[in-house]
């Protein structure tokens, strides 16, 4: 499938790019022969040589009719992106369940370095955030930008480069952690060479996205694309500033960030919180602004609310990171600014959540009957809940209780499972049938099963972590009548075990749902295509007959 | 009016991107840039020293194993934090930390002042199998640390990289990095004296893992844990009283006393 849309010249071009990557891999393998860097170099070399061999074997297969390109969308990379996203989802969630179980039963690391909590935990976060979430964002952004611009992606090779290059980054990241390579900056753990590679991939993504928008046949840029653009641009800024580092040598994977101490803490949480804002919020709001109205067949409730929430999120979020550092050695004025803006953030956040939910007015019977739309409705509700919780936890005195406890973990998962994963599953269930030209998903009942597994899993997880976090925070600060601390740290840990077991169960149910989803998608793809007429509507030159769904109501 | 303006900018992709960059830059610039220019941000601590090569190598093991995911190194200005862990952390204490390891989660206790609280042998036993010394612990065991010899041939490069980004390592420290690492864990060797010569009399020379025939990752990690909180005395001088936790009025009033809360 990958090469059937490429001309012979494009296949040769792809081989040249893969050869360049292979050379980089060779250079790393040689320079890092005494270091884990060499292992990564060898991985890159072997992977790109395999890609070259694959491309060479297909060099002479039939070429596409280039003249038809402007009147067709380019969907092959999207299909692969969705498959990769679901594979990463199962991997990342499985690792998540495993590390959750390790906290309850520590012997599960079997005294093996790469199986221990500290190395697997970033494999979980990277697997779900960047593997599952990132691939879903790339795939849906490629889909949304083409449909809302009524234009084909502005490149034949570059979408593949972005998608495969991004997955190479994720692969280097996760295998690196297992070997013990980490910058130890949360959500920015990959080492310098992986970071540099991501910059190359991301700039390509940015250029591809802008060039596609420039081809649009609509005068206005649709709101979903505002969010995808903010996601691409701001993540680039955050990634570059936070990851500035000096490698020990060009033959070492290990590096030292140029920032230190309090400045490093501020840069890190400016990054960390805005990774939440622009990766886990803006990008997925882009998804929501397209797939939710599309599925509900209702126009977005309010154009003005869209503007308000977009610019509010873009401006306010960047001030909020310092709420991760309350009562620390970070100067008080920065903490206060972070708290203030975190509270103000509630306005644009609820404007978005409200805009989504009010869009469903007139379609509530569909929310009741259609699990796919219900995924997206519940996602919007969780978005509203977790942004409220976020503003609440950013208030300094509240934070004195919640910080360092499982409450933060519960909050993150309310957002990550309840919002990010549910909006993604809803979008994928909307997208898969239309992409593969099928009438509908293979089984509506299995979508329903997935929905309930995901919802129940999320609720168990979040309630367990709320309880454990609050218990933990209260135990730490309780004094006896004689003015001494009432509980040792160990007392608080012992109190956590039942909650750690409950959260493992919640995560397991969520994982089970994702596996059901994979099966359902696989069976949908395998089914025979629907009648050609449904496919005909989905072309750049066709006015979307009922396509008003994505034009805002006034 | 505003809506008309927006109708205009959403017609140009480049203009829209520039507007996003402008709106998104303000917060970071205002909150981060002054941290480099306002002198009060980081306190003075003339007695502060950088990590020895062995401690730095131990710090890298700490990072590699992801210890930061469960242990903070940042005691907050809250009474219960101070009573449990010691004087609250100052910015200067992590000024040479590239990166900082303040952490965000306490599945285990804070480690900012763990140095000197337990013996070397306790740390070795605890890291090898935490449940041997703390039966209820859920910390992973790290038996491979004592079996894995420490790579020292490139420690000079590590120090040189740190020197480049502002850590006050001298060229002499860089040249002697591998020897100093060995000397710090081999008290009877000829190299031991050089460590205190270069890093001060307070630098601990000890057979950290109890074995003096081989330098292991366990030596490095224990050396690092034992130095935490001891690089400067600044936190024990001239600091104001910690804040009461917000619900403190419910609790018995009384002077903050250091208890065996750990």
Interface residues (C-beta under 8 A of the other chain):
Chain A: X102 X103 X104 X106 X109 X111 X113 X116 X117 X118 X119 X121 X122 X177 X180 X181 X182 X183 X184 X185 X186 X210 X213 X214 X219 X220 X221 X226 X229 X230 X233 X234 X237 X241 X246 X247 X248 X249 X252 X254 X255 X256 X257 X258 X259 X260 X261 X262 X263 X264 X265 X266 X267 X268 X270 X303 X304 X307 X311 X314 X315 X316 X317 X318 X319 X320 X321 X322 X324 X325 X326 X327 X328 X329 X330 X331 X334 X337 X338 X341 X397 X400 X401 X403 X404 X405 X408 X409 X476 X477 X478 X479 X480 X481 X482 X483 X484 X485 X487 X488 X489 X490 X493 X494 X497 X500
Chain B: X2 X3 X6 X7 X10 X11 X13 X14 X16 X17 X20 X21 X23 X24 X25 X26 X27 X28 X30 X31 X32 X35 X36 X38 X40 X41 X42 X60 X63 X64 X65 X66 X67 X68 X69 X70 X72 X74 X76 X77 X78 X80 X81 X83 X84 X88 X89 X90 X91 X92 X93 X94 X95 X96 X97 X98 X99 X100 X101 X102 X103 X104 X105 X106 X107 X108 X109 X110 X130 X131 X134 X136 X137 X138 X139 X140 X141 X142 X143 X144 X154 X157 X158 X161 X162 X164 X165 X166 X167 X243 X245 X246 X247 X251 X252 X253 X254 X255 X256 X257 X259 X260 X261 X262
